[in-house]
Amino acid sequence: MHEAEGAVFLVPQQLSALPSFGFLFDIDGVLVRGKTPIPAARTAFQKLVNSQGQFLVPVVFVTNAGNCLRQKKADQLSHLLGVPPITIETLREKHPLLDAVDHDRRPNVLQFHDCFGILVLTAVVLFGEPVRWETSLQLIIDVLLTSGYPGNPYHHENYPHIPVLACNMDLMWVAEAQSPRFGHGTFMVCLENIYKKITGRELKYEALMGKPSRLTYLYAEQLLRAQALHRPWHQPIHTLYAVGDNLMTDVYGANLYNRYLEENSRKGSKSRLQAQVSGGRGSAALPQDEDMEQGWENQLAPAAAAHCRSVLVCTGVYSPHSQEPLEARDSLREAVFHGHRDFRFDPGLVEPDHIVPDVDAAVDLVFQLENFAPN
């Protein structure tokens, strides 16, 4: 606002053509349902790319879906780890007597001869829901209860079991059907409960990856910054906007990461103050209970953004028409918490910063909040 000879007039805020923010887009329920594109996605991306097909702002797709065939994922792991991983199908071929739920797939015991030798497994990695749940559940339990020797008898004293790593904790997801479908999180619930029913003990995870884990968002932020460095955007990424359709995955994860960023900011301010007081000898020590997660995060660049805002769309798992009354929402959500067992319920983490009809409205909202006008 300026004053000139008694007159008062407003100066509109200048629009920016350089982004200081980035998008984290979920895919299922935001851009597509099954193999069918959501109409608003096409309109949204017309606003996000230029005539050469380049993004006008940093964009990363953050999905819990595997989006590739099992063998391709196995080949990727083999290349990365230098050892050939054993898939469920390979395990079943080597120990055909173990897969006995489907009678039509049982081998003829009289004609079967074990000629594969000893197979030893050192860890279980869960990527996504299998096609034949009964086979995967049976064989994974066999591996866990035999310490990686699935052809041997069970030994319940083998606890803790060999390491289990899992990603994709979504209980449900949406495809073309009107109601949500079982996700990998549902498969994990089955596995956890079968293991506990048999052993009386909790299944333990070495690590949980994918949304809503903090590590996933830290990696996504790193990808956004790397993308910005290769484009003529000379401003740091200040705010992340996570656009998703699932309260327990997308909103929970974005809000959890936002808390982490705010805590980082407070720690940074405190450390700088301590450094000034102590002549530059500030401590960078972390609480002891963060050591395990920090170990994974040490493989990545540290967080640099200030905020991660959650934007919920209504084209997927979340439907505003099926939500319970506001006054009963928190107690009901806690009673039917759809998040993973190892993530505690927190009402503040499942409250989105913004709710919009679809991804096109989400893009419009963010451009407005950031005063962004692409060239």
N, C-alpha and C positions, 0 to 999 in steps of 0.2 A: 504494500500500500504506500502511495506517495502523496504528498501535499504540495500544491503549487498555487500561491496567491489565493488561499482560502478554499481551493477546490480539492476534493478528495476523490481519488480514482484507484481502481484495483489493476494490478499488472498480472496477467495470467502466468501461471507457473510454466517455465520453459520445458518443452518436451525433449526427451533424450532419444538419440538415434543409436547410442551405444549401450548395450545391455550390461547391467551390473547384477543380473540374476540369471537363473537357469531353471529349466523344467526337468522334472523326473516323472516320466509318464509310465503308469501301469499299462498293460496291453489288454488282457481279457476283461471285458466289462467296461472298458474305457474307449478303446479303439475298435475292438471287434467283439462279437459274441460267437464263439466257435470259429467257423470259417467265414462268417458274414460280417463285413465292415459295418460299423455304426455310422449312419449318414453324417452326423455332426463331426466325425473325425476328418472327413475329407475337407469340409469347410475350414476346420481349425488349422489343418496343415497348409492350406492355401495362404493363410496368414503368417505361417512360420517359416516358409521357404521363399527364396527369390526366384527369378526367372531361370536361373542356372541350376535350380534344385538344391541350393545350399541353404542351410539353416540360418535364419537371421538372428537367432539367439542360441545359446548352448542348450542342447537337448540330449537327454540320456533316457533309454527305455529300461525300466527296472521291473522285471517280471520274475515271479517264482516258477514259471513254467520252464520246462527243459528245452522245448522248441527244437529238439533234434532226436533222431532215432537212438535207441539204446546202444547199438554197435558203434555209431559215430561218437557218442560220449565215451564209450570204452576206449576207442582209438585215440581220442584226445587225451585221456588219462594216461594211456600207455606211453604216449609221446612225452607228456609232462613229467611222469614219474620214472620212466625208464624201465618199468616192469609191466607185464600184461595183467590187467585186472581180471578177476573172475566174475562174470555176470551170473545172474540166477539161472539162465538157460545153460551156461557152461557147467555150473554146479549140478544142475539136474541131470545133465548128460553123464557126468562123472559118477554120480550117486543116484541112479534111477529108482532104487528101492525106497528112497526117502519121500518121494512125491506120490502119496497114496490116497489123497482125498478124491481125485477124479478116477474112478475105477477103470474107465476106458483108456487112461494113460498109464496104468500100472504095467510094468514089464512082466513077461512070463518068467517067473523065478527059476523054473527048471532049465530054461535056455539061457539065463543071464549068467555071465561070468565077469567078475571085476578085473579088468585089465588096465586100469588107469593108474595104479600105484597110489601112494599117499598124497593127499591134497591138504595143504596147510594154509589157513587164512589168518591174517594178522589184524584185520579191521573190517568193519562194515560201513559202507557209504551209501546213504539213501538220497536219491536225486528226485524221484517223482513216483506217483502212484503206478503200480504195475497193472498189467492186463489181467493176469491170474493171481488174485490176492491170496488164495489158499496155498498156492505153491510157494509164493514169496514168503508168506508168514511162516509156513512150516520150515522152510530151509534156513531162514534167518534165525529162527529159534534154535534149530539144530546147530548152527555155527556158534551161537552165543553160549549154549549149554554144554558145548564140548571144547570150548576154548580154541575154536578154529579148526578142529578135526571132525568134520560133520559125519564121518562114517563111524565114529566111536559112540559108546554109550554116554548118556547124560551124566554129568557130575555137578550137582547143585552147589558143591563147595567152591566151585570156580567162580569166585566173586571178589572184586569186581570183574566183569566180563571183559572181553577184548574191546577196543575202542569202537564207538559208533558215532559217526558224523552224519548229520542230516541237514538238508535244505528243503525249502518249500513247506512251510508249516500251515498253509491255507487249509482250513477245515472244509471250505466249500469254494466253488468258483462257478461262473456262469458260461453257458454255451447258448445254443439256439433254444433250448427248453425254457419254459416260463419260470421254472423254479431252479435254484442252485443245484449243482451236482457235487458229489463227493470229491474232495481234493486229497492231496498227499497227507495233509494234517489228519484226515480221518483214518488213513492207513496207519499213521504213526500211533493214533489212539488205540487201534486194534493191537498193534505190536506191543505197545506198553502194557496193555491190560492182560494180554496172553502171557507175557513174560512174568508179570507180577502174580497172576493166578497160579502159574506153575511153580514159581520159586519163592513167592512171598516177599520178594524184594523189588525195588524200583529199577527200571531200566535207566541207565545213565548215558548221557550224551557227552562225548568229548568236545563237541562244538555244534552249535545250531546256526546255520547260515541262511541267507535269504531274508526277505522281509518277514517280521519287523526287526531283525537284529541290527544293532548299531553299526556293525562292521560293513553290512551291505550299503548303508547310506554313506559311510565314510569312503568306500570304494567308488560309489556313484559320484560323490563330490569331486574325487580325484579325476574321474573321467571328464567331468564338466570343465574343470580347470585346464586339463590337457587340451580339450577341444578349443577353449577360448584362446590358448596360446598360439594355436595354428591359424587363427583368424585375426583380422585387424581390430580386435576388441581389447583395448588397453586398460580396461577397468577391472579390478578384482571382482570375483563373484561374491556378492554380499548376501543374497537371499536365494534359497532353494525353494521351489514350489513343487510339492509332491502331489500329483493328480492321480487319484485312485477311486475305486468303487467299494472297497471293503474296510469297514470300521476297525476290525480286529487285526488287519494286516497293514493296509496303506496308511490309515490315519494313526493307528497306534505307533507304527514304525516312524512316521514323520515327526510326530510329537515327541517320541522318545529321543530321536536324534536332535530335535530342537532343544530339549533339556540338556543334552550333552554339550551342544554348542554354547548355550548360556552358561553352563557350569565351567566350560573351558574359558569363556570370557572372564568370569569372576576370578577363576584361578590365575589367569594371566595378569589381571589388574592387581591382584594380591601379590603375585610374585614380583611384578615390577616395583610395587611399593616396598616390599621386603628387600629387593635388590638395592633400591635407593638408600634405605635405612642402613643396610649392612655393607654399603660400599660396593655393590655389584655381586655379592655372594649369596644370591637368593637360592632357595632349594626348589628343585623340580620333582620332589618325591610325590608318589601317588598313593592313595589309600591301599591297604593290603588286599582288600577284596576285589580290586580292579586288576590285580596282577595277571590273571589268566586271560581276560579279554584284551588287556594291553599287550600281551605277548603276540596275539594275532595282529593287532593294529600296528605294531612296530614294523610290520612288513609294508605298510602304506605310508604315504605322506600325511603329516598331521592335518587336522581339520583347519580350515581358514575362513569358512563362511560364518556369518553372525546369526542367521536364522534359517529354519526350515519350516515352511508353512504348509499345512495340510489342506488340500482342496478335494472335497468329496463330490463325486458325480452320481447321478441317479439312474444310470443306464446299465448297472450291473447287479452285484450282490445287494447293495443298499437300495431300498425302495422307501421313499417317504410315506407311501400309502400303507405300508405294513408296519410302521414303527409304533411302539407303545406310547401312551401319554407321557409327557415330560416328567411329571411328578413321580411316575413309577419306573422311569427309565433306568436309573442307576442301580436300584435294587434288583431289577429284573435282569439287567446285563450281568451283574455279578453272579446271579444264580445260574445263568446260562452262558457263561463266559466262553466265547468261541476261540479265544486265543490258545496258544500252546500251554501245556501243563507247567512248563518252566518259566513262563512269563506271568508275573502277578497281575491281578486285575487292579486297575487304577482308573477311576472315572475320568480324571483329567486327560488321560492318554487316548480316550476314544471319543473326545469331543473335537470335531473338525474346526479349523479356523474359518473355513468357508464351505457352504453347500451350494452347488450350482446344478442346473439341469443336465448338462453334458459337457464334453471336453471343449466344444467350441465356446461355450459360455465361460469355461475356465480360462481359456486363452484371453478372451476379452477382458475378464476381470483382472488378470495379472497385468496385462498391458496398461489398464487404467490405474492400478495400484502403483505401478512403477513409472507412470507418466512416459510410457515408451511409445515412440512412433517410428517404426522401421522405415528406412529409405526405400 
